[in-house]
Every structure is written in C-alpha cells, then in structure tokens.
Amino acid sequence: MSLNPQTYQFKKIYYNASTNETVTSDNTSISGSNYDPSIALGQKLLLNAQILNDDGTVANLGAGVSAWFGADIDYLNKPPILESASTDWELNTGNYEATVTDTLSEVYKDGVALTEDATLSAVDTWTQVETLVTVKLDAGEDPTAEDDGYISYRPTVGDDYTPLFLESQSDYVNLADSWYDEDLGTWSTPNPLIGQISVVVNANTINFYDRLSTDANTQLRCQIQLVNSYGEDSAIYTFFLTASNKYTSDSLTPLELGEDNYYDKTAIDAKVALKVDKPTGVVGSEWLFTINSAGVLTQTSFKITSSDQLLIPIEGEAGYISLTGKRDSITGLVITDIEEYTG
C-alpha cells in the first residue's frame, strides 16, 4: 500500500530515544506546542518521526520492525480475553454451563465471538445470569473434551475505559513513499535501519469526534510502540499531539450568489415602485392613466396633478385611487404607494 503524501497534513518530528523527548534536528531539547504535531477533526496526518540516539546519531530500529500508534488522555485499557479451563464446563439440559466471577461482555468459541442471547434460541449463543454462564453449541461440540481456552471470555468493560482518540495499526505505518527527505525534497519508503518511522493518523473517525466532544482542543499523549521481527515489544516512544475541534454545520448546500439571489434595478423598480412614462400629448403636470384589475397601469381614465411628492386625484370621490410618487425628469413618474380612496 502506498499513498500520495500531498493529500495529507504533514509533520516531521525528531525524537531522542535515550532522553525520551522531542528534539530539534541537531538533537537540542525543545519544548512548546509549536514543535508538537497537531490534527483537527476530519483531517488525516502523515507523521514522520526520526528516532535518534543520545548522541544525536540516527537509531537502528532493526530489520522487520513494525509499529503501532495510539493517542489518548487516560490510557485506560479494555479488559483482556481470559481463557476458561475445560474442567470449568458441565453439560446441563443440552447446554454447557460454567461459573465465573466476572460480569462478561463477550464470549468466544475457539477464537470466534458468540452472540449474546438470553433465550439461547440458536447455536453459538451465550447468556449469563449472575455468576452462571451458559453457552449453546452445535450437536457434538463438547468444551470439556477440548483444550483449555476453547471457550474464552472478556469481562465487562469498566466505567473508566474509553476508546482511543486516535489509533493506527501496523498497516498504516511505514507505507511506500511516505518518508520526506528534507535535504533532497523527495519522497521514499521509510528505513527503520536509520531510525525512520512514518504513520498515517486518521482523525476522521467517530471515536475522535466522541472523545473530543465540544472541547476546542486537547493535548494528547501519543505512543509509538515498536514490535521486532520476532513479534516482541521492543520500544515505546512518547510525545504530545494537539487534537483540535473545528466549526461544523448541518448545511449541505452552500448559497451560490447568482442572478437569482439578488435584485437588479429593473427588478427593484418592479417590486418596490410602479413606473409610468409621461403619456404623449399630456401638458405640464396633468398626467392621464388608470390601473387595471391586474395592477397594470394604462393610459385612460384617471387625471391627477403632481407636486414634488404627492399626487392627488382631481375627483375625490369613493372608488378613486390616490397615489404617492415622485416625478423624475429622466424616467417619468415613479409611483411609490397606491391606496384606494373610500370617501
């Protein structure tokens, strides 16, 4: 698996494995958030960590090394899976029972999780009543005839346990073309023999969202744990990372300003005022027009006289229309208000 590093936020850190602290490229101890990596909700970070010896030379992490990355504020672990002994189980009315001291959250048969079901209505289900755990297996399956651990279980997660803010398994560590050479300006595959580790960190997850919640930012303690070619834990490197929240919205469609989103002069004139040009043959301030049933001005019946602001019908009887407007030497008569005169 390789990646296009330009699509990720990028950060390079130097880490002294002997003093267990982040340092500059020349192995000088540093402090302050400006040197720490940071990641915001929804982002993906490509982190390059250069591991140094105490004297500043690059560390040899060993051929075939793999790594795991995690970041949290509490590091409260989930309970481990515990094995049961074959002698713990007894057959009772077709199902096998055992007594345990823990409240269980998961039960496994030969490494495969069974389904919790209080009614035991199907094969490969389990239930617990107080300290008694019962499993329903297929015909002929007998945990008492198997090795210890054929049936195993995980105690219930305590109130203190929380999922990690961030986690990257080994398949997101040291990917092809994920190491940036600052001197050459090129990308290559990290080389653990000269202390190079790269990790893709994903903050676009439910766990990150849930743990960060409404906090603007939180300082996380990160671990890079190395596993050597024999599968043994060989090193832990610890540093800090800032987890940041960001503004989000339910709006899915942005407002694109275009001709339908604003009014030009013609539209404003049509909505705010009714405008009529001076009719042909009308002298001075006497203008002739009427308004039909659709509200359209026509040149027929009403005769009004205009001053600077107020236009008043000559006939002031009920049913006539009074209009407020303003004369404009360029555009003609602009009507700004129309009101029926009821007498």
ROLUM-760870 format. One record per residue (C-alpha): x, y negated, z negated; residue number from 1. Coordinates in Angstrom, 1 decimal, m for minus. Each point is the difference from the previous one (the first is absolute). Layout:
BEGIN
+--------+--------+--------+-----+
:      x :      y :      z :   k :
+--------+--------+--------+-----+
:      X :      Y :      Z : NUM :
...
+--------+--------+--------+-----+
***
This chain:
BEGIN
+--------+--------+--------+-----+
:      x :      y :      z :   k :
+--------+--------+--------+-----+
:    0.0 :    0.0 :    0.0 :   1 :
:    1.3 :   m3.4 :    1.0 :   2 :
:   m1.4 :   m3.5 :   m0.3 :   3 :
:    0.1 :   m3.4 :    1.5 :   4 :
:    1.6 :   m2.1 :   m2.8 :   5 :
:   m1.2 :   m3.3 :    1.4 :   6 :
:   m3.6 :    0.9 :   m1.0 :   7 :
:    1.0 :    0.1 :   m3.7 :   8 :
:    0.9 :   m2.5 :   m2.6 :   9 :
:    3.7 :    0.5 :   m0.7 :  10 :
:    2.2 :   m0.2 :   m3.1 :  11 :
:    3.6 :    1.0 :   m0.6 :  12 :
:    1.3 :    0.5 :   m3.6 :  13 :
:    3.3 :    1.2 :   m1.4 :  14 :
:    0.0 :    2.2 :   m3.1 :  15 :
:    2.9 :    0.9 :   m2.3 :  16 :
:   m0.6 :    3.5 :   m1.1 :  17 :
:    2.5 :   m0.3 :   m2.9 :  18 :
:   m1.5 :   m3.1 :   m1.6 :  19 :
:   m3.5 :    0.8 :    1.1 :  20 :
:   m0.7 :   m3.5 :    1.3 :  21 :
:   m0.6 :   m1.8 :    3.3 :  22 :
:    3.1 :   m1.9 :    1.2 :  23 :
:    1.1 :   m2.2 :    3.0 :  24 :
:    1.7 :    1.5 :    2.9 :  25 :
:    3.4 :   m0.7 :   m1.7 :  26 :
:   m1.2 :    1.8 :   m3.1 :  27 :
:   m0.7 :   m3.1 :   m2.2 :  28 :
:   m2.7 :    0.5 :   m2.5 :  29 :
:   m3.2 :   m2.0 :    0.8 :  30 :
:   m3.3 :   m0.8 :   m1.7 :  31 :
:   m3.2 :   m1.7 :    1.0 :  32 :
:   m2.9 :    0.8 :    2.2 :  33 :
:    1.5 :   m1.6 :    3.1 :  34 :
:    2.2 :    3.1 :    0.4 :  35 :
:   m2.8 :    2.5 :   m0.8 :  36 :
:   m2.1 :    1.5 :    2.8 :  37 :
:   m3.7 :   m0.9 :    0.1 :  38 :
:   m3.1 :    1.4 :    1.7 :  39 :
:   m3.5 :   m1.2 :    0.3 :  40 :
:   m3.3 :    1.8 :    0.3 :  41 :
:   m0.4 :    1.4 :    3.5 :  42 :
:    3.7 :   m0.2 :    0.9 :  43 :
:    2.6 :    2.6 :    0.8 :  44 :
:    3.6 :   m0.6 :   m1.1 :  45 :
:    3.1 :    1.5 :    1.5 :  46 :
:    2.5 :    0.1 :   m2.9 :  47 :
:    3.7 :    0.5 :    0.6 :  48 :
:    1.9 :    0.9 :   m3.2 :  49 :
:    3.8 :    0.1 :    0.2 :  50 :
:    1.3 :    2.0 :   m3.0 :  51 :
:    3.5 :   m1.1 :   m1.3 :  52 :
:    2.5 :    1.5 :   m2.5 :  53 :
:    1.1 :   m2.1 :   m3.0 :  54 :
:    3.0 :   m1.4 :    2.0 :  55 :
:   m2.3 :   m1.1 :    2.9 :  56 :
:    0.8 :    2.7 :    2.4 :  57 :
:   m2.9 :    1.9 :    1.7 :  58 :
:   m1.2 :    3.1 :   m1.8 :  59 :
:    0.0 :    3.5 :    1.5 :  60 :
:   m3.6 :    1.3 :   m0.7 :  61 :
:    0.7 :    3.4 :    1.5 :  62 :
:   m1.0 :    1.7 :    3.2 :  63 :
:   m3.5 :    1.2 :    0.2 :  64 :
:   m1.3 :   m2.3 :   m2.8 :  65 :
:   m3.7 :   m0.9 :    0.0 :  66 :
:   m1.7 :   m2.7 :   m2.0 :  67 :
:   m3.3 :   m1.1 :   m1.6 :  68 :
:   m1.1 :   m3.5 :   m0.7 :  69 :
:   m2.5 :   m1.2 :   m2.5 :  70 :
:   m1.0 :   m3.3 :   m1.7 :  71 :
:   m2.2 :   m0.6 :   m3.0 :  72 :
:   m0.2 :   m1.9 :   m3.3 :  73 :
:   m0.6 :    2.9 :   m2.4 :  74 :
:    1.3 :    3.3 :    1.5 :  75 :
:   m2.5 :    2.1 :   m1.9 :  76 :
:    0.1 :    3.4 :    1.7 :  77 :
:   m2.8 :    2.3 :    0.9 :  78 :
:    0.0 :    3.2 :   m2.0 :  79 :
:    1.8 :    2.9 :    1.5 :  80 :
:   m1.5 :    3.2 :    1.4 :  81 :
:    0.3 :    2.8 :   m2.7 :  82 :
:    0.1 :    3.7 :    0.7 :  83 :
:   m2.2 :    2.5 :   m1.8 :  84 :
:    1.1 :    3.5 :   m0.9 :  85 :
:   m1.6 :    3.0 :    1.6 :  86 :
:   m0.9 :    1.2 :   m3.5 :  87 :
:   m2.1 :   m3.2 :   m0.6 :  88 :
:   m2.8 :    1.1 :    2.2 :  89 :
:   m2.8 :    2.5 :   m0.7 :  90 :
:   m2.9 :    1.2 :    2.2 :  91 :
:   m3.5 :   m1.0 :   m1.2 :  92 :
:   m3.1 :    0.6 :    2.1 :  93 :
:    1.9 :   m0.1 :    3.3 :  94 :
:    2.1 :   m3.1 :   m0.8 :  95 :
:    3.3 :   m0.5 :   m1.8 :  96 :
:    0.3 :   m2.1 :   m3.1 :  97 :
:    2.8 :   m1.5 :   m2.0 :  98 :
:    0.4 :   m2.3 :   m3.0 :  99 :
:    2.0 :   m3.2 :    0.3 : 100 :
:    0.7 :   m2.8 :   m2.4 : 101 :
:   m0.2 :   m2.8 :    2.6 : 102 :
:   m2.9 :   m1.5 :    1.9 : 103 :
:    0.8 :    0.7 :    3.6 : 104 :
:   m0.3 :   m2.1 :    3.1 : 105 :
:    1.2 :    2.6 :    2.6 : 106 :
:    0.3 :    3.8 :    0.3 : 107 :
:    2.0 :    1.8 :    2.6 : 108 :
:    0.1 :    3.5 :    1.3 : 109 :
:    3.4 :    1.0 :    1.5 : 110 :
:    0.7 :   m3.7 :    0.5 : 111 :
:   m3.3 :   m0.8 :    1.7 : 112 :
:   m2.5 :   m2.3 :   m1.8 : 113 :
:   m3.3 :    1.4 :   m1.0 : 114 :
:   m3.3 :   m1.9 :    0.0 : 115 :
:   m1.5 :   m1.1 :   m3.3 : 116 :
:   m3.6 :    1.3 :   m0.3 : 117 :
:   m1.9 :    0.4 :   m3.2 : 118 :
:   m2.3 :    2.6 :    1.6 : 119 :
:    2.8 :    2.1 :    1.5 : 120 :
:   m2.2 :    0.5 :    3.0 : 121 :
:    2.8 :    0.8 :    2.5 : 122 :
:    3.3 :    1.8 :    0.2 : 123 :
:    3.1 :   m2.1 :   m1.0 : 124 :
:   m1.8 :   m2.2 :   m2.5 : 125 :
:    0.7 :   m0.7 :   m3.6 : 126 :
:   m1.6 :   m1.6 :   m3.1 : 127 :
:    0.9 :   m0.8 :   m3.5 : 128 :
:   m2.2 :    0.0 :   m3.2 : 129 :
:    1.9 :   m1.3 :   m3.0 : 130 :
:    3.2 :    2.1 :    0.0 : 131 :
:   m1.3 :    2.9 :    2.2 : 132 :
:    1.0 :   m0.2 :    3.7 : 133 :
:   m1.8 :    2.3 :    2.5 : 134 :
:    1.1 :    0.7 :    3.6 : 135 :
:   m2.1 :    1.8 :    2.7 : 136 :
:    2.2 :    1.9 :    2.3 : 137 :
:   m0.6 :    2.2 :    3.1 : 138 :
:   m0.8 :    3.6 :   m0.5 : 139 :
:    3.2 :    2.0 :   m0.8 : 140 :
:    2.0 :   m3.0 :   m1.2 : 141 :
:    1.4 :    0.5 :   m3.5 : 142 :
:    2.3 :   m2.6 :   m1.6 : 143 :
:    0.9 :    2.6 :   m2.7 : 144 :
:    1.6 :    2.1 :    2.7 : 145 :
:    2.0 :   m3.0 :    1.4 : 146 :
:    3.2 :   m1.7 :   m1.2 : 147 :
:   m0.2 :   m2.8 :   m2.6 : 148 :
:   m1.0 :   m3.2 :    1.7 : 149 :
:   m2.4 :    1.5 :    2.5 : 150 :
:   m2.6 :   m2.2 :   m1.7 : 151 :
:    1.4 :   m3.3 :   m1.0 : 152 :
:   m1.6 :   m3.3 :   m1.1 : 153 :
:    0.6 :   m3.7 :   m0.6 : 154 :
:   m1.2 :   m1.7 :   m3.3 : 155 :
:   m2.3 :   m2.9 :    0.4 : 156 :
:    1.7 :   m3.3 :    0.8 : 157 :
:    0.1 :   m2.1 :   m3.1 : 158 :
:   m1.3 :   m3.6 :   m0.2 : 159 :
:    3.6 :   m1.3 :    0.3 : 160 :
:    0.7 :    1.5 :    3.4 : 161 :
:   m0.3 :   m2.3 :    3.0 : 162 :
:    1.1 :    0.6 :    3.6 : 163 :
:    3.1 :   m1.7 :    1.2 : 164 :
:   m0.2 :   m3.4 :    1.7 : 165 :
:    2.3 :    1.2 :    2.7 : 166 :
:    1.4 :    3.4 :    1.0 : 167 :
:    2.0 :    1.3 :    2.9 : 168 :
:    0.8 :    3.6 :    0.4 : 169 :
:    3.1 :    1.3 :    1.7 : 170 :
:   m1.6 :    0.0 :    3.5 : 171 :
:    0.1 :   m3.9 :   m0.2 : 172 :
:    3.6 :   m0.1 :   m1.1 : 173 :
:    3.0 :   m0.4 :    2.4 : 174 :
:   m2.0 :    0.0 :    3.2 : 175 :
:    1.8 :   m0.4 :    3.3 : 176 :
:    0.8 :   m3.6 :    1.0 : 177 :
:   m0.9 :   m1.3 :   m3.5 : 178 :
:    3.4 :   m1.3 :   m1.1 : 179 :
:    1.0 :   m3.5 :    0.9 : 180 :
:    3.7 :   m0.8 :    0.5 : 181 :
:    0.4 :   m3.6 :   m1.0 : 182 :
:    3.4 :   m0.4 :    1.7 : 183 :
:   m0.9 :    1.5 :    3.3 : 184 :
:   m3.7 :   m1.0 :    0.0 : 185 :
:   m1.0 :    3.5 :    1.0 : 186 :
:   m2.3 :    2.8 :   m1.3 : 187 :
:    1.1 :    3.6 :   m0.7 : 188 :
:   m0.8 :    3.0 :   m2.1 : 189 :
:    1.0 :   m0.4 :   m3.6 : 190 :
:    3.1 :    2.0 :   m1.1 : 191 :
:   m0.1 :    1.2 :   m3.6 : 192 :
:    3.7 :    0.7 :    0.1 : 193 :
:    0.7 :   m3.7 :   m0.1 : 194 :
:   m2.8 :   m0.8 :   m2.5 : 195 :
:   m2.8 :   m0.9 :    2.4 : 196 :
:   m3.7 :    0.5 :   m0.9 : 197 :
:   m3.0 :   m1.4 :    1.8 : 198 :
:   m3.5 :    0.3 :   m1.2 : 199 :
:   m3.3 :   m0.9 :    1.7 : 200 :
:   m2.3 :   m1.4 :   m2.8 : 201 :
:   m3.7 :   m0.3 :    0.7 : 202 :
:   m2.2 :   m2.5 :   m1.9 : 203 :
:   m3.0 :    0.5 :    2.2 : 204 :
:   m1.5 :    2.6 :   m2.3 : 205 :
:   m2.9 :    0.3 :   m2.4 : 206 :
:    2.4 :    0.8 :   m2.9 : 207 :
:    1.9 :   m3.3 :    0.5 : 208 :
:   m3.3 :   m1.9 :    0.3 : 209 :
:   m1.5 :    1.6 :   m3.2 : 210 :
:    3.1 :   m0.4 :   m2.1 : 211 :
:    0.7 :   m3.6 :    1.1 : 212 :
:   m3.6 :   m0.9 :   m0.5 : 213 :
:   m0.4 :   m3.8 :   m0.4 : 214 :
:    3.6 :   m0.7 :   m1.1 : 215 :
:    1.7 :   m2.6 :    2.2 : 216 :
:    3.2 :    1.9 :   m0.3 : 217 :
:    1.6 :    2.7 :   m2.2 : 218 :
:    3.6 :    1.1 :   m0.5 : 219 :
:    0.4 :    3.7 :    0.6 : 220 :
:    2.8 :    2.3 :   m1.1 : 221 :
:    1.1 :    2.0 :    3.0 : 222 :
:    1.8 :    3.3 :    0.1 : 223 :
:    1.9 :    1.7 :    2.8 : 224 :
:    0.5 :    3.6 :   m1.1 : 225 :
:    2.5 :    2.1 :    2.0 : 226 :
:   m0.2 :    3.7 :    0.5 : 227 :
:    3.1 :    1.8 :    1.2 : 228 :
:    0.2 :    2.7 :    2.6 : 229 :
:   m0.6 :    2.7 :   m2.7 : 230 :
:   m3.3 :   m1.6 :   m1.0 : 231 :
:    1.4 :   m1.4 :   m3.2 : 232 :
:   m0.6 :   m3.5 :   m1.4 : 233 :
:    3.3 :   m1.8 :    0.4 : 234 :
:   m0.5 :   m3.7 :   m0.6 : 235 :
:   m2.6 :   m2.7 :   m0.9 : 236 :
:    0.5 :   m3.6 :    1.0 : 237 :
:   m2.3 :   m2.6 :   m1.7 : 238 :
:   m0.7 :   m3.6 :    1.1 : 239 :
:   m2.9 :   m2.5 :    0.1 : 240 :
:   m2.5 :   m0.8 :    2.7 : 241 :
:   m2.7 :   m2.7 :    0.0 : 242 :
:   m3.5 :    1.2 :    1.0 : 243 :
:   m2.1 :   m3.0 :    1.3 : 244 :
:   m3.7 :   m0.4 :    0.7 : 245 :
:   m1.4 :   m2.0 :    2.8 : 246 :
:   m3.2 :   m1.7 :    1.0 : 247 :
:   m2.5 :    2.3 :    1.6 : 248 :
:   m3.5 :   m0.6 :    1.4 : 249 :
:   m3.1 :    1.9 :    1.1 : 250 :
:   m0.1 :   m2.0 :    3.2 : 251 :
:    0.8 :    2.2 :    3.0 : 252 :
:   m0.8 :   m2.5 :    2.8 : 253 :
:    2.0 :   m3.2 :    0.0 : 254 :
:   m1.6 :   m3.2 :    1.2 : 255 :
:    1.4 :   m0.8 :    3.4 : 256 :
:   m0.7 :   m3.7 :    0.8 : 257 :
:   m1.3 :   m0.3 :    3.6 : 258 :
:   m2.6 :   m1.9 :    1.9 : 259 :
:   m2.8 :    1.7 :   m2.0 : 260 :
:    1.4 :   m1.1 :   m3.3 : 261 :
:   m0.1 :   m3.8 :    0.3 : 262 :
:   m2.1 :   m2.7 :    1.7 : 263 :
:    1.3 :   m2.3 :    2.7 : 264 :
:   m1.5 :   m3.4 :    0.6 : 265 :
:   m2.7 :    1.3 :    2.3 : 266 :
:   m1.1 :    2.6 :   m2.6 : 267 :
:    0.0 :   m2.6 :   m2.8 : 268 :
:   m2.1 :   m2.4 :    2.1 : 269 :
:   m2.5 :    2.7 :    0.7 : 270 :
:   m0.3 :    1.1 :   m3.7 : 271 :
:    0.3 :   m3.3 :   m1.8 : 272 :
:   m1.5 :   m2.5 :    2.4 : 273 :
:   m2.3 :   m0.2 :    2.9 : 274 :
:    1.4 :   m2.3 :    2.7 : 275 :
:   m1.8 :   m1.7 :    3.0 : 276 :
:    1.5 :   m2.1 :    2.6 : 277 :
:   m1.7 :   m3.4 :    0.8 : 278 :
:   m2.8 :    0.7 :    2.5 : 279 :
:    0.2 :   m1.6 :    3.4 : 280 :
:   m2.1 :   m3.2 :    0.3 : 281 :
:   m0.2 :   m0.7 :   m3.8 : 282 :
:    1.1 :   m3.5 :   m0.8 : 283 :
:    1.7 :   m1.1 :   m3.2 : 284 :
:   m0.8 :    1.8 :   m3.2 : 285 :
:   m3.3 :    1.6 :    1.1 : 286 :
:    0.6 :    3.7 :    0.7 : 287 :
:   m2.6 :    2.4 :    1.1 : 288 :
:   m0.1 :    3.8 :   m1.0 : 289 :
:   m2.0 :    2.7 :   m1.7 : 290 :
:    0.8 :    3.3 :   m1.7 : 291 :
:   m1.7 :    3.1 :    1.3 : 292 :
:   m1.0 :    3.1 :   m2.0 : 293 :
:    3.4 :    1.6 :    0.3 : 294 :
:    1.7 :   m3.1 :   m1.4 : 295 :
:    1.4 :   m1.1 :    3.3 : 296 :
:    0.0 :   m3.8 :    0.8 : 297 :
:   m1.7 :   m1.0 :    3.2 : 298 :
:   m0.6 :   m3.5 :    1.6 : 299 :
:   m3.7 :   m0.5 :   m0.3 : 300 :
:   m2.2 :   m1.4 :   m2.8 : 301 :
:    1.5 :   m1.6 :   m3.1 : 302 :
:    1.2 :   m3.5 :    0.2 : 303 :
:    2.4 :   m1.1 :   m2.8 : 304 :
:    2.1 :   m3.0 :   m0.8 : 305 :
:    3.6 :    0.4 :   m1.3 : 306 :
:    2.0 :   m2.1 :   m2.4 : 307 :
:    3.5 :    1.0 :   m1.1 : 308 :
:   m1.1 :    3.0 :   m2.1 : 309 :
:   m3.8 :    0.3 :   m0.1 : 310 :
:   m2.3 :    0.9 :    2.8 : 311 :
:   m3.7 :   m0.5 :   m0.7 : 312 :
:   m3.0 :    1.0 :    2.3 : 313 :
:   m2.0 :   m3.0 :    1.3 : 314 :
:   m3.2 :    1.9 :   m0.9 : 315 :
:    0.0 :    0.9 :   m3.7 : 316 :
:   m3.0 :    2.3 :   m0.1 : 317 :
:   m0.1 :    3.5 :   m1.3 : 318 :
:    1.5 :    2.6 :    2.3 : 319 :
:    2.7 :   m2.2 :    1.3 : 320 :
:    3.7 :    0.7 :   m0.6 : 321 :
:    2.5 :   m2.2 :   m1.8 : 322 :
:    3.6 :    0.5 :    1.0 : 323 :
:    3.2 :   m1.2 :   m1.7 : 324 :
:    2.9 :   m0.4 :    2.2 : 325 :
:    2.8 :   m2.2 :    1.3 : 326 :
:    0.6 :   m1.6 :    3.4 : 327 :
:    3.3 :    0.9 :    1.7 : 328 :
:    1.0 :   m2.0 :    3.0 : 329 :
:    1.8 :    3.0 :    1.5 : 330 :
:   m2.2 :    2.9 :   m0.7 : 331 :
:   m3.4 :   m1.7 :   m0.3 : 332 :
:   m2.4 :    0.5 :   m3.0 : 333 :
:    1.1 :    2.5 :   m2.6 : 334 :
:   m2.9 :    1.2 :   m2.2 : 335 :
:    1.1 :    1.1 :   m3.5 : 336 :
:   m3.4 :    0.6 :   m1.7 : 337 :
:   m3.5 :    0.7 :    1.3 : 338 :
:   m3.1 :   m0.2 :   m2.2 : 339 :
:   m3.7 :    0.2 :    0.8 : 340 :
:   m2.0 :   m3.1 :   m1.1 : 341 :
:   m3.2 :    1.2 :   m1.7 : 342 :
:   m1.5 :   m3.4 :   m0.8 : 343 :
+--------+--------+--------+-----+
***
